[in-house]
Amino acid sequence: MRPTAPGFTRGQTLNPTAQAVARREYGSRPSTQAEKDSWYASQTEPHDCAGEPWIHSGTTAIPLTPEMRLVVIHGRCVGRSGWHSVPGCCHVHDEVTGETFTVRREFLQVA
């Protein structure tokens, strides 16, 4: 059984845990139209190996780094990563880069 993920409140400042950084975990956010266009342009074939057309998942991964200073927007939420819903997340704003994204609460700790 998984341990319970910590809960956070709006306005708290967080950092990624050392284990999450070492395992190269990530958060995710919706992709911009420019990112989608770039991804489609990088596909060399019109179809994948199964003959299906390429479809962008709609999300962009945000790697967790030790320099991040994350401020909680929503302490508990469901995130999206690729085609899947990810329960046990926290919606955060990175004060260093200005990005807003969701990340699993188990990867975060109070700064």
C-alpha positions in Angstrom: 0.0 0.0 0.0 1.3 3.5 -0.9 1.9 6.0 1.9 -0.5 8.9 2.0 0.8 11.9 0.1 1.3 15.1 2.2 -1.4 17.8 2.0 -0.5 21.4 1.3 -2.4 24.7 1.6 -2.6 27.7 -0.8 0.4 30.0 -0.6 2.9 27.5 0.9 6.3 27.5 -0.6 7.6 24.1 -1.6 10.6 22.4 -3.1 10.9 19.1 -4.9 12.2 16.3 -2.7 15.8 15.0 -3.3 14.4 11.6 -4.3 12.2 13.1 -6.9 15.1 15.1 -8.4 17.4 12.1 -8.3 14.7 9.9 -10.1 14.2 12.7 -12.7 10.5 13.0 -11.9 8.4 15.7 -13.6 5.2 17.7 -13.4 3.0 18.6 -16.4 1.1 21.4 -17.9 -1.1 22.0 -21.0 1.0 22.5 -24.1 1.0 25.8 -26.0 -0.1 25.9 -29.6 3.6 26.7 -30.6 4.8 23.6 -28.8 2.2 21.4 -30.5 3.1 22.9 -33.9 6.8 22.3 -33.3 6.1 18.7 -32.2 4.1 18.0 -35.4 6.8 19.6 -37.6 9.4 17.3 -36.0 7.5 14.1 -37.1 9.3 12.8 -40.1 6.6 10.3 -41.1 2.9 11.1 -41.5 1.9 8.0 -39.6 3.3 5.9 -36.7 4.4 2.3 -37.0 0.8 1.1 -36.7 -0.3 3.3 -39.6 -2.1 5.7 -37.3 -1.7 9.5 -37.7 0.4 11.2 -35.1 -1.6 13.0 -32.4 -0.1 15.2 -29.8 -1.0 14.3 -26.2 -1.7 17.9 -25.2 0.7 18.1 -22.3 4.3 19.2 -21.7 6.6 17.7 -19.0 8.3 20.0 -16.6 11.4 18.3 -15.0 11.8 18.9 -11.3 15.0 20.6 -10.3 16.5 21.5 -6.9 16.4 25.2 -7.7 12.6 25.4 -8.0 10.6 27.6 -5.6 7.1 26.4 -6.0 4.1 28.3 -4.5 0.8 26.3 -4.0 -2.2 27.4 -6.0 -4.4 24.4 -5.3 -3.2 22.0 -2.6 -5.1 19.0 -3.9 -6.1 18.4 -7.5 -6.1 15.8 -10.4 -3.4 16.5 -13.0 -3.0 15.4 -16.6 0.1 13.7 -18.0 -0.1 12.7 -21.6 -3.4 10.7 -22.1 -3.9 10.0 -18.4 -5.4 11.6 -15.3 -3.0 11.7 -12.4 -4.6 11.7 -8.9 -2.8 13.1 -5.8 -1.4 16.2 -7.4 -0.8 19.8 -6.4 -1.2 22.8 -8.7 1.9 25.0 -8.3 3.5 28.2 -9.7 7.3 28.2 -10.1 8.6 31.6 -9.0 11.9 31.1 -10.9 10.5 30.3 -14.4 7.0 31.7 -14.0 5.4 28.4 -15.1 2.3 27.0 -13.6 1.9 23.2 -13.6 0.7 20.2 -11.6 3.0 17.8 -9.8 2.3 14.8 -7.6 2.3 15.8 -3.9 4.6 12.9 -3.0 7.4 14.6 -5.0 7.1 17.9 -2.9 8.2 19.1 0.5 7.8 22.3 2.5 10.7 24.7 1.8 
